[in-house]
Amino acid sequence: MAIIRFAHILRGFVGGPTEMSAEGSTLAEVLTDLYQSDSKLKEQIQPHGDLNPLIAVYINWQDVRNLQGLETNICSTDTITFSPVTC
């Protein structure tokens, strides 16, 4: 299972936990699994199907926008971090 971490400012969206886990072989699959545990997360992370441009998504500290986005492969040892976009 991939580890999912939320930056402090985003923890209110997930009810306060700092860390969750989800399964999948791509980021899209991991997010689908994550949404099953908390459906309101989708409104924040993928409000219109694409990733929210105001939330940066990192896999092992690499921005998924510089990888393959939602189709980025995920390993069970990966850490996915959600953080607000900074200017």
C-alpha positions in Angstrom: 0.0 0.0 0.0 1.2 3.5 -0.8 1.4 6.0 2.0 -0.6 9.2 1.5 0.4 12.3 3.5 -1.3 15.6 3.7 0.3 18.9 4.4 -0.9 20.5 7.7 -3.1 23.1 5.9 -4.9 20.3 4.0 -5.6 18.1 7.0 -9.0 19.7 7.5 -10.1 18.1 4.2 -9.4 14.6 5.6 -10.7 15.0 9.1 -7.3 15.6 10.7 -5.2 12.4 9.9 -1.7 13.2 8.8 -1.3 9.9 7.0 -3.5 7.3 5.2 -2.8 4.4 2.9 -4.3 3.3 -0.4 -3.7 0.6 -3.1 -3.3 0.9 -6.8 -0.7 0.6 -9.5 -1.2 4.1 -10.9 -2.0 7.4 -9.1 -5.5 7.3 -10.6 -6.1 3.8 -9.0 -4.6 4.9 -5.7 -6.9 8.0 -5.6 -10.0 5.8 -6.5 -9.1 3.6 -3.5 -8.6 6.6 -1.3 -11.9 8.1 -2.3 -13.7 4.9 -1.1 -12.5 5.6 2.4 -13.5 9.3 2.2 -15.6 10.4 -0.8 -15.4 14.1 0.0 -11.6 14.1 -0.8 -12.4 13.8 -4.5 -14.1 17.3 -4.3 -10.8 18.7 -3.1 -8.3 16.7 -5.1 -10.1 16.2 -8.4 -13.1 18.5 -8.5 -13.5 18.3 -12.3 -11.7 15.0 -13.0 -8.3 16.5 -13.4 -6.0 17.2 -10.4 -6.8 20.4 -8.6 -4.3 23.0 -9.8 -4.1 24.5 -6.3 -2.9 21.2 -4.8 0.6 19.9 -5.6 0.8 16.2 -5.7 4.2 14.6 -5.1 5.3 11.0 -5.4 8.5 10.5 -3.4 9.0 14.3 -3.7 8.6 14.4 -7.5 5.8 16.5 -8.8 3.4 14.3 -10.7 2.9 17.1 -13.2 6.5 16.5 -14.3 5.8 12.8 -14.4 2.8 11.1 -16.1 0.1 12.8 -14.0 -2.7 10.5 -13.0 -1.1 7.6 -15.0 2.1 7.7 -13.0 3.0 4.2 -11.8 2.9 3.7 -8.0 4.8 1.1 -6.0 3.7 -0.2 -2.6 6.7 1.6 -1.0 5.9 5.0 -2.5 4.8 8.0 -0.5 2.3 10.4 -2.1 2.2 13.9 -0.6 -0.5 16.5 -1.1 0.5 20.1 -0.4 -0.9 23.5 -1.4 0.7 25.1 -4.4 3.1 27.9 -3.5 3.8 30.9 -5.7 
